[in-house]
Amino acid sequence: MNILVTGAAGFIGYFTSLRLLKEGHRVVGIDNINDYYSTALKFDRLKQLGIAQVDAEQNNMRCHSEIYPQFNFYKIDIADADALEQLFERETFDVVCNLAAQAGVRYSIENPKAYVESNIVGFVNILECCRHHNIDHLVYASSSSVYGQNEKIPFSTDDRVDHPISLYAASKKSNELMAHTYSHLYNFATTGLRFFTVYGPWGRPDMAYFLFCEAIRQQNSIKVFNKGKLERDFTYIDDIVEGIVRIILKDTAQREPYKLYNIGNNKSVNLLDFIDTIEKEMGKETAKEYVEMQAGDVYKTWADVDALIKDYNYHPNTDLATGIKHFVEWYKHYYNF
Protein backbone atom coordinates (compact mmCIF):
# COMPACT_ATOMS: atom_id res chain seq x y z
CA MET A 1 0.00 0.00 0.00
CA ASN A 2 1.16 3.57 -0.74
CA ILE A 3 0.62 5.84 2.25
CA LEU A 4 1.25 9.53 2.90
CA VAL A 5 1.96 10.34 6.55
CA THR A 6 1.89 14.05 7.35
CA GLY A 7 3.67 15.17 10.51
CA ALA A 8 6.20 12.37 10.00
CA ALA A 9 8.85 14.11 12.12
CA GLY A 10 6.36 14.42 14.96
CA PHE A 11 5.81 12.00 17.82
CA ILE A 12 2.87 9.96 16.52
CA GLY A 13 3.79 10.47 12.85
CA TYR A 14 7.27 9.05 13.39
CA PHE A 15 6.05 5.87 15.07
CA THR A 16 3.23 5.40 12.54
CA SER A 17 5.69 5.72 9.64
CA LEU A 18 8.09 3.29 11.31
CA ARG A 19 5.40 0.67 11.90
CA LEU A 20 4.10 0.90 8.32
CA LEU A 21 7.61 0.61 6.89
CA LYS A 22 8.37 -2.45 9.01
CA GLU A 23 5.22 -4.05 7.63
CA GLY A 24 6.50 -3.49 4.09
CA HIS A 25 4.40 -0.55 2.93
CA ARG A 26 5.64 2.34 0.83
CA VAL A 27 5.53 5.53 2.89
CA VAL A 28 6.04 9.17 2.00
CA GLY A 29 6.44 11.42 5.03
CA ILE A 30 6.12 15.18 5.14
CA ASP A 31 6.64 17.71 7.92
CA ASN A 32 7.33 21.44 8.15
CA ILE A 33 9.71 20.86 11.11
CA ASN A 34 8.56 23.99 12.92
CA ASP A 35 10.15 25.20 16.14
CA TYR A 36 7.13 24.82 18.46
CA TYR A 37 9.49 22.50 20.33
CA SER A 38 13.08 21.33 19.73
CA THR A 39 13.78 20.77 16.05
CA ALA A 40 16.76 18.65 17.15
CA LEU A 41 14.33 16.03 18.46
CA LYS A 42 12.41 16.08 15.17
CA PHE A 43 15.59 15.66 13.13
CA ASP A 44 16.65 12.82 15.44
CA ARG A 45 13.35 11.05 14.82
CA LEU A 46 13.89 11.42 11.08
CA LYS A 47 17.40 10.04 11.51
CA GLN A 48 15.82 6.85 12.91
CA LEU A 49 13.90 6.66 9.63
CA GLY A 50 17.09 7.05 7.63
CA ILE A 51 16.75 10.72 6.70
CA ALA A 52 19.81 12.94 7.21
CA GLN A 53 19.25 16.40 8.70
CA VAL A 54 21.18 18.13 5.92
CA ASP A 55 18.63 16.73 3.44
CA ALA A 56 15.54 17.19 5.61
CA GLU A 57 16.29 20.90 5.97
CA GLN A 58 15.73 21.49 2.23
CA ASN A 59 12.23 22.65 1.30
CA ASN A 60 10.22 20.46 -1.08
CA MET A 61 13.17 18.16 -1.81
CA ARG A 62 12.65 14.42 -2.11
CA CYS A 63 14.87 12.77 0.53
CA HIS A 64 15.56 9.03 0.22
CA SER A 65 15.92 6.96 3.36
CA GLU A 66 19.28 5.31 3.95
CA ILE A 67 17.58 2.63 6.09
CA TYR A 68 14.16 1.98 4.54
CA PRO A 69 14.17 1.85 0.70
CA GLN A 70 10.39 2.38 0.67
CA PHE A 71 10.52 5.69 2.56
CA ASN A 72 10.88 9.19 1.15
CA PHE A 73 10.60 12.47 3.04
CA TYR A 74 9.75 16.01 1.96
CA LYS A 75 9.92 19.15 4.07
CA ILE A 76 6.50 20.58 3.26
CA ASP A 77 3.99 22.62 5.23
CA ILE A 78 0.42 21.43 4.70
CA ALA A 79 -0.65 25.10 4.79
CA ASP A 80 1.31 25.55 1.51
CA ALA A 81 -1.35 24.54 -1.02
CA ASP A 82 0.95 24.72 -4.05
CA ALA A 83 3.68 22.55 -2.50
CA LEU A 84 1.08 20.00 -1.37
CA GLU A 85 -0.52 19.85 -4.81
CA GLN A 86 2.88 19.30 -6.42
CA LEU A 87 3.52 16.43 -4.00
CA PHE A 88 0.25 14.72 -4.93
CA GLU A 89 1.06 15.12 -8.62
CA ARG A 90 4.51 13.58 -8.15
CA GLU A 91 3.61 10.71 -5.82
CA THR A 92 0.79 8.16 -5.78
CA PHE A 93 -1.14 7.44 -2.58
CA ASP A 94 -3.87 4.99 -1.62
CA VAL A 95 -4.34 6.35 1.90
CA VAL A 96 -3.46 9.66 3.54
CA CYS A 97 -2.80 9.73 7.29
CA ASN A 98 -2.88 13.35 8.43
CA LEU A 99 -1.02 13.70 11.73
CA ALA A 100 0.35 17.17 10.99
CA ALA A 101 -1.06 19.89 13.22
CA GLN A 102 -0.12 22.74 15.47
CA ALA A 103 -0.32 20.95 18.80
CA GLY A 104 -0.84 22.21 22.34
CA VAL A 105 -3.98 23.43 24.11
CA ARG A 106 -2.28 26.18 26.13
CA TYR A 107 -0.20 27.50 23.22
CA SER A 108 -3.40 27.98 21.19
CA ILE A 109 -4.43 30.71 23.62
CA GLU A 110 -1.13 32.56 23.07
CA ASN A 111 -0.77 32.06 19.31
CA PRO A 112 -4.17 31.41 17.71
CA LYS A 113 -3.14 32.22 14.14
CA ALA A 114 -0.72 29.27 14.04
CA TYR A 115 -3.68 26.95 14.69
CA VAL A 116 -5.80 28.48 11.96
CA GLU A 117 -2.96 28.13 9.44
CA SER A 118 -2.04 24.53 10.21
CA ASN A 119 -5.18 22.94 11.62
CA ILE A 120 -7.80 24.63 9.45
CA VAL A 121 -6.16 25.97 6.26
CA GLY A 122 -3.75 23.02 6.18
CA PHE A 123 -6.54 20.50 6.71
CA VAL A 124 -8.64 21.98 3.90
CA ASN A 125 -5.61 21.66 1.63
CA ILE A 126 -5.34 17.97 2.57
CA LEU A 127 -9.04 17.43 1.87
CA GLU A 128 -8.77 19.15 -1.50
CA CYS A 129 -5.79 17.03 -2.53
CA CYS A 130 -7.61 13.87 -1.46
CA ARG A 131 -10.64 14.95 -3.48
CA HIS A 132 -8.77 15.77 -6.68
CA HIS A 133 -6.38 12.81 -6.60
CA ASN A 134 -8.87 10.02 -5.89
CA ILE A 135 -7.56 9.06 -2.46
CA ASP A 136 -9.44 6.05 -1.10
CA HIS A 137 -9.23 6.94 2.59
CA LEU A 138 -8.17 9.87 4.76
CA VAL A 139 -7.30 9.01 8.35
CA TYR A 140 -6.76 12.13 10.48
CA ALA A 141 -5.95 13.17 14.03
CA SER A 142 -8.64 14.79 16.11
CA SER A 143 -8.39 15.19 19.88
CA SER A 144 -10.09 14.42 23.17
CA SER A 145 -9.99 18.19 23.76
CA VAL A 146 -13.17 18.51 21.67
CA TYR A 147 -15.13 17.19 24.68
CA GLY A 148 -14.40 20.39 26.65
CA GLN A 149 -15.90 20.24 30.12
CA ASN A 150 -18.07 17.25 29.29
CA GLU A 151 -19.32 15.80 32.58
CA LYS A 152 -20.48 12.42 31.27
CA ILE A 153 -17.80 9.76 31.84
CA PRO A 154 -16.42 8.00 29.87
CA PHE A 155 -16.44 10.26 26.81
CA SER A 156 -18.35 8.83 23.87
CA THR A 157 -18.35 9.93 20.23
CA ASP A 158 -22.15 10.12 20.67
CA ASP A 159 -21.73 12.96 23.19
CA ARG A 160 -22.33 16.52 22.00
CA VAL A 161 -19.14 18.51 21.53
CA ASP A 162 -20.49 21.98 20.81
CA HIS A 163 -18.62 23.90 23.50
CA PRO A 164 -14.82 23.76 23.02
CA ILE A 165 -12.81 25.70 25.61
CA SER A 166 -9.63 26.27 23.57
CA LEU A 167 -8.93 27.25 19.98
CA TYR A 168 -7.01 23.99 19.59
CA ALA A 169 -10.19 22.07 20.46
CA ALA A 170 -12.25 24.25 18.13
CA SER A 171 -9.81 23.63 15.28
CA LYS A 172 -10.04 19.87 15.80
CA LYS A 173 -13.83 19.96 15.90
CA SER A 174 -13.75 21.93 12.64
CA ASN A 175 -11.64 19.13 11.10
CA GLU A 176 -14.35 16.62 11.96
CA LEU A 177 -17.05 18.82 10.41
CA MET A 178 -15.04 19.45 7.23
CA ALA A 179 -14.22 15.74 6.88
CA HIS A 180 -17.91 14.89 7.18
CA THR A 181 -18.72 17.44 4.47
CA TYR A 182 -16.12 16.07 2.06
CA SER A 183 -17.15 12.46 2.69
CA HIS A 184 -20.76 13.43 1.97
CA LEU A 185 -20.07 15.56 -1.13
CA TYR A 186 -17.28 13.56 -2.75
CA ASN A 187 -17.88 10.06 -1.38
CA PHE A 188 -14.41 9.19 -0.12
CA ALA A 189 -13.77 7.62 3.27
CA THR A 190 -12.60 9.75 6.18
CA THR A 191 -11.82 8.48 9.68
CA GLY A 192 -11.21 10.87 12.57
CA LEU A 193 -9.35 9.70 15.66
CA ARG A 194 -9.80 11.53 18.94
CA PHE A 195 -6.46 10.91 20.67
CA PHE A 196 -6.32 10.77 24.46
CA THR A 197 -3.05 12.02 26.08
CA VAL A 198 -0.45 10.03 24.16
CA TYR A 199 2.89 9.37 25.88
CA GLY A 200 6.04 7.32 25.33
CA PRO A 201 9.64 7.43 24.04
CA TRP A 202 10.47 10.19 21.53
CA GLY A 203 7.48 12.13 22.87
CA ARG A 204 6.75 15.85 22.83
CA PRO A 205 8.81 17.94 25.29
CA ASP A 206 5.82 20.21 26.03
CA MET A 207 3.81 17.32 27.49
CA ALA A 208 3.48 16.97 31.26
CA TYR A 209 5.33 13.65 31.63
CA PHE A 210 8.30 15.08 29.72
CA LEU A 211 8.29 18.29 31.78
CA PHE A 212 8.18 16.29 35.01
CA CYS A 213 11.26 14.30 34.00
CA GLU A 214 13.04 17.51 32.98
CA ALA A 215 12.28 19.05 36.38
CA ILE A 216 13.59 15.98 38.22
CA ARG A 217 16.75 15.89 36.07
CA GLN A 218 17.43 19.59 36.65
CA GLN A 219 16.34 19.45 40.31
CA ASN A 220 13.57 21.98 39.79
CA SER A 221 10.07 21.99 41.21
CA ILE A 222 7.14 20.93 39.04
CA LYS A 223 3.87 22.76 38.58
CA VAL A 224 0.87 20.64 39.48
CA PHE A 225 -2.23 22.22 38.00
CA ASN A 226 -5.57 22.35 39.80
CA LYS A 227 -3.60 21.23 42.85
CA GLY A 228 -3.39 17.71 41.43
CA LYS A 229 -7.15 17.24 41.08
CA LEU A 230 -6.94 16.20 37.44
CA GLU A 231 -7.37 12.86 35.69
CA ARG A 232 -6.24 11.79 32.24
CA ASP A 233 -6.66 8.76 30.00
CA PHE A 234 -2.92 8.30 29.39
CA THR A 235 -2.36 6.16 26.29
CA TYR A 236 0.97 4.58 25.36
CA ILE A 237 2.27 5.30 21.87
CA ASP A 238 2.37 1.62 20.77
CA ASP A 239 -1.35 1.27 21.53
CA ILE A 240 -2.15 4.43 19.58
CA VAL A 241 -0.12 3.29 16.56
CA GLU A 242 -1.72 -0.15 16.67
CA GLY A 243 -5.13 1.48 16.29
CA ILE A 244 -4.01 3.85 13.54
CA VAL A 245 -2.42 1.10 11.46
CA ARG A 246 -5.43 -1.22 11.79
CA ILE A 247 -7.64 1.57 10.46
CA ILE A 248 -5.26 2.48 7.60
CA LEU A 249 -4.97 -1.10 6.37
CA LYS A 250 -8.62 -2.17 6.59
CA ASP A 251 -10.71 -1.84 3.45
CA THR A 252 -13.41 0.85 3.64
CA ALA A 253 -15.65 -0.37 0.82
CA GLN A 254 -18.28 -1.91 3.09
CA ARG A 255 -18.55 0.89 5.66
CA GLU A 256 -20.03 4.36 5.87
CA PRO A 257 -17.76 6.98 4.30
CA TYR A 258 -17.50 9.10 7.48
CA LYS A 259 -16.37 7.55 10.76
CA LEU A 260 -15.17 8.96 14.06
CA TYR A 261 -13.53 7.08 16.94
CA ASN A 262 -12.04 7.65 20.36
CA ILE A 263 -8.60 6.09 20.69
CA GLY A 264 -7.34 5.83 24.25
CA ASN A 265 -6.47 3.47 27.07
CA ASN A 266 -10.08 3.21 28.28
CA LYS A 267 -9.26 4.23 31.85
CA SER A 268 -8.51 7.42 33.77
CA VAL A 269 -5.46 8.00 36.01
CA ASN A 270 -5.10 10.64 38.72
CA LEU A 271 -2.36 13.18 37.97
CA LEU A 272 -0.65 12.68 41.35
CA ASP A 273 -0.51 8.90 40.79
CA PHE A 274 1.00 9.60 37.38
CA ILE A 275 3.68 11.82 38.92
CA ASP A 276 4.41 9.21 41.59
CA THR A 277 4.96 6.57 38.87
CA ILE A 278 7.42 8.87 37.07
CA GLU A 279 9.32 9.66 40.29
CA LYS A 280 9.71 5.96 41.08
CA GLU A 281 11.17 5.27 37.64
CA MET A 282 13.44 8.32 37.77
CA GLY A 283 14.62 7.25 41.23
CA LYS A 284 14.04 10.73 42.65
CA GLU A 285 11.28 12.87 44.07
CA THR A 286 10.99 16.56 43.34
CA ALA A 287 9.33 19.56 44.95
CA LYS A 288 5.82 20.32 43.78
CA GLU A 289 4.21 23.70 43.26
CA TYR A 290 0.44 23.32 43.50
CA VAL A 291 -1.21 25.90 41.24
CA GLU A 292 -4.69 26.72 39.95
CA MET A 293 -6.31 25.33 36.83
CA GLN A 294 -4.97 26.73 33.56
CA ALA A 295 -7.21 28.36 30.98
CA GLY A 296 -8.35 25.90 28.32
CA ASP A 297 -7.65 22.84 30.46
CA VAL A 298 -10.16 20.14 31.43
CA TYR A 299 -10.62 18.24 34.70
CA LYS A 300 -10.91 14.68 33.47
CA THR A 301 -10.63 12.61 30.28
CA TRP A 302 -11.63 9.01 29.78
CA ALA A 303 -12.16 7.36 26.40
CA ASP A 304 -15.02 5.03 25.58
CA VAL A 305 -13.35 2.88 22.89
CA ASP A 306 -16.13 0.31 22.45
CA ALA A 307 -16.67 1.27 18.80
CA LEU A 308 -12.98 0.81 17.99
CA ILE A 309 -12.99 -2.56 19.75
CA LYS A 310 -16.06 -3.63 17.77
CA ASP A 311 -14.91 -2.44 14.33
CA TYR A 312 -11.15 -3.06 14.54
CA ASN A 313 -10.62 -5.42 17.49
CA TYR A 314 -8.60 -2.66 19.17
CA HIS A 315 -7.32 -3.53 22.64
CA PRO A 316 -4.84 -1.18 24.37
CA ASN A 317 -2.64 -3.39 26.52
CA THR A 318 0.15 -1.20 27.95
CA ASP A 319 -0.35 -0.40 31.62
CA LEU A 320 0.92 2.90 33.01
CA ALA A 321 3.86 1.46 34.95
CA THR A 322 5.18 -0.34 31.86
CA GLY A 323 4.69 2.67 29.60
CA ILE A 324 6.41 5.08 31.97
CA LYS A 325 9.27 2.59 32.43
CA HIS A 326 9.85 2.54 28.65
CA PHE A 327 9.70 6.33 28.44
CA VAL A 328 12.10 6.93 31.33
CA GLU A 329 14.57 4.38 29.92
CA TRP A 330 14.55 6.26 26.60
CA TYR A 331 14.71 9.66 28.33
CA LYS A 332 17.75 8.73 30.41
CA HIS A 333 19.55 7.35 27.37
CA TYR A 334 18.67 10.28 25.09
CA TYR A 335 19.73 12.91 27.62
CA ASN A 336 22.61 10.91 29.15
CA PHE A 337 21.03 11.14 32.59
C-alpha positions in Angstrom: 0.0 0.0 0.0 1.2 3.6 -0.7 0.6 5.8 2.2 1.2 9.5 2.9 2.0 10.3 6.6 1.9 14.1 7.3 3.7 15.2 10.5 6.2 12.4 10.0 8.9 14.1 12.1 6.4 14.4 15.0 5.8 12.0 17.8 2.9 10.0 16.5 3.8 10.5 12.9 7.3 9.1 13.4 6.0 5.9 15.1 3.2 5.4 12.5 5.7 5.7 9.6 8.1 3.3 11.3 5.4 0.7 11.9 4.1 0.9 8.3 7.6 0.6 6.9 8.4 -2.4 9.0 5.2 -4.0 7.6 6.5 -3.5 4.1 4.4 -0.6 2.9 5.6 2.3 0.8 5.5 5.5 2.9 6.0 9.2 2.0 6.4 11.4 5.0 6.1 15.2 5.1 6.6 17.7 7.9 7.3 21.4 8.2 9.7 20.9 11.1 8.6 24.0 12.9 10.1 25.2 16.1 7.1 24.8 18.5 9.5 22.5 20.3 13.1 21.3 19.7 13.8 20.8 16.1 16.8 18.6 17.1 14.3 16.0 18.5 12.4 16.1 15.2 15.6 15.7 13.1 16.7 12.8 15.4 13.3 11.1 14.8 13.9 11.4 11.1 17.4 10.0 11.5 15.8 6.9 12.9 13.9 6.7 9.6 17.1 7.0 7.6 16.8 10.7 6.7 19.8 12.9 7.2 19.3 16.4 8.7 21.2 18.1 5.9 18.6 16.7 3.4 15.5 17.2 5.6 16.3 20.9 6.0 15.7 21.5 2.2 12.2 22.7 1.3 10.2 20.5 -1.1 13.2 18.2 -1.8 12.7 14.4 -2.1 14.9 12.8 0.5 15.6 9.0 0.2 15.9 7.0 3.4 19.3 5.3 4.0 17.6 2.6 6.1 14.2 2.0 4.5 14.2 1.8 0.7 10.4 2.4 0.7 10.5 5.7 2.6 10.9 9.2 1.2 10.6 12.5 3.0 9.8 16.0 2.0 9.9 19.1 4.1 6.5 20.6 3.3 4.0 22.6 5.2 0.4 21.4 4.7 -0.6 25.1 4.8 1.3 25.5 1.5 -1.3 24.5 -1.0 1.0 24.7 -4.0 3.7 22.5 -2.5 1.1 20.0 -1.4 -0.5 19.9 -4.8 2.9 19.3 -6.4 3.5 16.4 -4.0 0.2 14.7 -4.9 1.1 15.1 -8.6 4.5 13.6 -8.2 3.6 10.7 -5.8 0.8 8.2 -5.8 -1.1 7.4 -2.6 -3.9 5.0 -1.6 -4.3 6.4 1.9 -3.5 9.7 3.5 -2.8 9.7 7.3 -2.9 13.4 8.4 -1.0 13.7 11.7 0.3 17.2 11.0 -1.1 19.9 13.2 -0.1 22.7 15.5 -0.3 20.9 18.8 -0.8 22.2 22.3 -4.0 23.4 24.1 -2.3 26.2 26.1 -0.2 27.5 23.2 -3.4 28.0 21.2 -4.4 30.7 23.6 -1.1 32.6 23.1 -0.8 32.1 19.3 -4.2 31.4 17.7 -3.1 32.2 14.1 -0.7 29.3 14.0 -3.7 27.0 14.7 -5.8 28.5 12.0 -3.0 28.1 9.4 -2.0 24.5 10.2 -5.2 22.9 11.6 -7.8 24.6 9.4 -6.2 26.0 6.3 -3.8 23.0 6.2 -6.5 20.5 6.7 -8.6 22.0 3.9 -5.6 21.7 1.6 -5.3 18.0 2.6 -9.0 17.4 1.9 -8.8 19.2 -1.5 -5.8 17.0 -2.5 -7.6 13.9 -1.5 -10.6 15.0 -3.5 -8.8 15.8 -6.7 -6.4 12.8 -6.6 -8.9 10.0 -5.9 -7.6 9.1 -2.5 -9.4 6.0 -1.1 -9.2 6.9 2.6 -8.2 9.9 4.8 -7.3 9.0 8.4 -6.8 12.1 10.5 -6.0 13.2 14.0 -8.6 14.8 16.1 -8.4 15.2 19.9 -10.1 14.4 23.2 -10.0 18.2 23.8 -13.2 18.5 21.7 -15.1 17.2 24.7 -14.4 20.4 26.7 -15.9 20.2 30.1 -18.1 17.3 29.3 -19.3 15.8 32.6 -20.5 12.4 31.3 -17.8 9.8 31.8 -16.4 8.0 29.9 -16.4 10.3 26.8 -18.3 8.8 23.9 -18.4 9.9 20.2 -22.1 10.1 20.7 -21.7 13.0 23.2 -22.3 16.5 22.0 -19.1 18.5 21.5 -20.5 22.0 20.8 -18.6 23.9 23.5 -14.8 23.8 23.0 -12.8 25.7 25.6 -9.6 26.3 23.6 -8.9 27.3 20.0 -7.0 24.0 19.6 -10.2 22.1 20.5 -12.2 24.2 18.1 -9.8 23.6 15.3 -10.0 19.9 15.8 -13.8 20.0 15.9 -13.7 21.9 12.6 -11.6 19.1 11.1 -14.3 16.6 12.0 -17.0 18.8 10.4 -15.0 19.4 7.2 -14.2 15.7 6.9 -17.9 14.9 7.2 -18.7 17.4 4.5 -16.1 16.1 2.1 -17.2 12.5 2.7 -20.8 13.4 2.0 -20.1 15.6 -1.1 -17.3 13.6 -2.8 -17.9 10.1 -1.4 -14.4 9.2 -0.1 -13.8 7.6 3.3 -12.6 9.8 6.2 -11.8 8.5 9.7 -11.2 10.9 12.6 -9.3 9.7 15.7 -9.8 11.5 18.9 -6.5 10.9 20.7 -6.3 10.8 24.5 -3.1 12.0 26.1 -0.4 10.0 24.2 2.9 9.4 25.9 6.0 7.3 25.3 9.6 7.4 24.0 10.5 10.2 21.5 7.5 12.1 22.9 6.7 15.8 22.8 8.8 17.9 25.3 5.8 20.2 26.0 3.8 17.3 27.5 3.5 17.0 31.3 5.3 13.7 31.6 8.3 15.1 29.7 8.3 18.3 31.8 8.2 16.3 35.0 11.3 14.3 34.0 13.0 17.5 33.0 12.3 19.1 36.4 13.6 16.0 38.2 16.7 15.9 36.1 17.4 19.6 36.6 16.3 19.5 40.3 13.6 22.0 39.8 10.1 22.0 41.2 7.1 20.9 39.0 3.9 22.8 38.6 0.9 20.6 39.5 -2.2 22.2 38.0 -5.6 22.4 39.8 -3.6 21.2 42.9 -3.4 17.7 41.4 -7.1 17.2 41.1 -6.9 16.2 37.4 -7.4 12.9 35.7 -6.2 11.8 32.2 -6.7 8.8 30.0 -2.9 8.3 29.4 -2.4 6.2 26.3 1.0 4.6 25.4 2.3 5.3 21.9 2.4 1.6 20.8 -1.3 1.3 21.5 -2.1 4.4 19.6 -0.1 3.3 16.6 -1.7 -0.2 16.7 -5.1 1.5 16.3 -4.0 3.9 13.5 -2.4 1.1 11.5 -5.4 -1.2 11.8 -7.6 1.6 10.5 -5.3 2.5 7.6 -5.0 -1.1 6.4 -8.6 -2.2 6.6 -10.7 -1.8 3.4 -13.4 0.8 3.6 -15.6 -0.4 0.8 -18.3 -1.9 3.1 -18.6 0.9 5.7 -20.0 4.4 5.9 -17.8 7.0 4.3 -17.5 9.1 7.5 -16.4 7.5 10.8 -15.2 9.0 14.1 -13.5 7.1 16.9 -12.0 7.6 20.4 -8.6 6.1 20.7 -7.3 5.8 24.3 -6.5 3.5 27.1 -10.1 3.2 28.3 -9.3 4.2 31.9 -8.5 7.4 33.8 -5.5 8.0 36.0 -5.1 10.6 38.7 -2.4 13.2 38.0 -0.6 12.7 41.4 -0.5 8.9 40.8 1.0 9.6 37.4 3.7 11.8 38.9 4.4 9.2 41.6 5.0 6.6 38.9 7.4 8.9 37.1 9.3 9.7 40.3 9.7 6.0 41.1 11.2 5.3 37.6 13.4 8.3 37.8 14.6 7.3 41.2 14.0 10.7 42.7 11.3 12.9 44.1 11.0 16.6 43.3 9.3 19.6 45.0 5.8 20.3 43.8 4.2 23.7 43.3 0.4 23.3 43.5 -1.2 25.9 41.2 -4.7 26.7 40.0 -6.3 25.3 36.8 -5.0 26.7 33.6 -7.2 28.4 31.0 -8.4 25.9 28.3 -7.6 22.8 30.5 -10.2 20.1 31.4 -10.6 18.2 34.7 -10.9 14.7 33.5 -10.6 12.6 30.3 -11.6 9.0 29.8 -12.2 7.4 26.4 -15.0 5.0 25.6 -13.4 2.9 22.9 -16.1 0.3 22.4 -16.7 1.3 18.8 -13.0 0.8 18.0 -13.0 -2.6 19.7 -16.1 -3.6 17.8 -14.9 -2.4 14.3 -11.1 -3.1 14.5 -10.6 -5.4 17.5 -8.6 -2.7 19.2 -7.3 -3.5 22.6 -4.8 -1.2 24.4 -2.6 -3.4 26.5 0.1 -1.2 27.9 -0.3 -0.4 31.6 0.9 2.9 33.0 3.9 1.5 34.9 5.2 -0.3 31.9 4.7 2.7 29.6 6.4 5.1 32.0 9.3 2.6 32.4 9.9 2.5 28.7 9.7 6.3 28.4 12.1 6.9 31.3 14.6 4.4 29.9 14.5 6.3 26.6 14.7 9.7 28.3 17.8 8.7 30.4 19.6 7.3 27.4 18.7 10.3 25.1 19.7 12.9 27.6 22.6 10.9 29.1 21.0 11.1 32.6 
